[in-house]
Amino acid sequence: MRQAGRHFLQIPGPSAVPDRILSAISRQTIDHRGPDFAKVGLKALNGIKTIFKTESNVFIYPASGTGAWEAALVNVLSPDDRVLMFETGHFATLWKKLAEKVGIRPEFIEGDWRGGADPDKIEAYLSEDKNHEIKAVCVVHNETSTGSVSPIAAIRKAIDNAGHPALLMVDTISGLASIDFCHDEWGVDVTVSGSQKGLMLPPGLSFNAASEKAIAANKKAKLKRSYWDWEDMIGPNETGYFPYTPATNLLYGLNEAVDMLHEEGLDNVFARHARHGVAARAAVRAWGLEVLCAQQGQESGVLTAVMMPEGHSADEFRATTLKHFDMSLGNGLSKIADKVFRIGHLGDFNDLMLIGTLSGVEMGLAKADVPHKAGGVAAAMEHLKTASSGA
Ligand SMILES: *Cc1c(COP(=O)(O)O)cnc(C)c1O
């Protein structure tokens, strides 16, 4: 049966694609070796640097975020290299599995999936590695399975405090353009991101921002690579071209997205996400439910993961909101499957969209007979009324 009105896609990525970006993409694909392409390519390659806040190279792949995860590892590491990873949640676990498959040896600092990576534990671990066998520290900035943010600048400091030369590699696939990220200032060596979350684009583009130290490591790294090799990108990228066919139409979209982010102002974009995070958590608490992230100050402005009361199915609840309110919420992933649902509040998103989303959750909780108190939406509205939007 047809459902009238707009679908609410409130998963934490892919996020809703604004009309301006859809129109930008809806143009003829041009010759990617022709003279007109250079302008598109250079604008994309230079524009995305302002979002990573870097002056060094950002490589753009026609791939999902997983491709850029693999690219990051194979470009700077050699077979059997030890790397340190931190178990923040499902995505950190997937990156670790990928690391095993490409032939390096990841070691996991275990976590409880309720907070970001802990700099003190990383410092202690690296301090034990007297011979500097660990070649990289890999952390997820915004852990999309839990709604927790890792303190990247503090992790850089932890590595330096341990006097350790390991590269710092960060996945900000779901953090970029929603939560402040400073590739250069924070001393990150490789940053991985993707198009379909904070950048408001459809899926299909992903990124590696690389420091000079990472570019130097690329020259010595012995893991096998071809499609992902930065070395083949550097030359053509200088004039706005790519070694193989780029996702031309998504690059039109990327250029529009970067313009939109700067028109709003990056600081305003970050404040908007943070404010929506506070309002969403106020709603959860008013419902008498628990937010999965238990570390104060590390809660994400991108999404809120909500713990289901004992004995109730998060997936049945999500099926209810889809059926009755045409709203998709995020599911719990792997070990928290069916125990958690996730409210995405990222990308091209405003106050009324948040209130609509939270209304759907509150009505869904009632329809699915999930024990809760009414008044979550009212609590969120109260926050939005008092905390200035900056507009
Ligand atoms: C979405 C996401 C990924 C995976 O990206 P794909 O585009 O699905 O390959 C990896 N890490 C994080 C933190 C993500 O949010």
PDBQT file of the ligand as one rigid body, heavy atoms in Angstrom, charges set to zero:
ROOT
HETATM    1  C1  LIG A 401      29.393   3.083   7.892  1.00  0.00    +0.000 C 
HETATM    2  C2  LIG A 401      30.663   2.811   8.594  1.00  0.00    +0.000 A 
HETATM    3  C3  LIG A 401      31.630   1.932   8.071  1.00  0.00    +0.000 A 
HETATM    4  C4  LIG A 401      31.421   1.123   6.848  1.00  0.00    +0.000 C 
HETATM    5  O1  LIG A 401      31.299   1.880   5.718  1.00  0.00    +0.000 OA
HETATM    6  P1  LIG A 401      30.648   1.245   4.389  1.00  0.00    +0.000 P 
HETATM    7  O2  LIG A 401      30.456   2.461   3.538  1.00  0.00    +0.000 OA
HETATM    8  O3  LIG A 401      29.382   0.568   4.792  1.00  0.00    +0.000 OA
HETATM    9  O4  LIG A 401      31.640   0.297   3.811  1.00  0.00    +0.000 OA
HETATM   10  C5  LIG A 401      32.809   1.799   8.780  1.00  0.00    +0.000 A 
HETATM   11  N1  LIG A 401      33.046   2.454   9.947  1.00  0.00    +0.000 NA
HETATM   12  C6  LIG A 401      32.122   3.271  10.478  1.00  0.00    +0.000 A 
HETATM   13  C7  LIG A 401      32.423   3.963  11.763  1.00  0.00    +0.000 C 
HETATM   14  C8  LIG A 401      30.908   3.475   9.821  1.00  0.00    +0.000 A 
HETATM   15  O5  LIG A 401      29.991   4.276  10.364  1.00  0.00    +0.000 OA
ENDROOT
TORSDOF 0
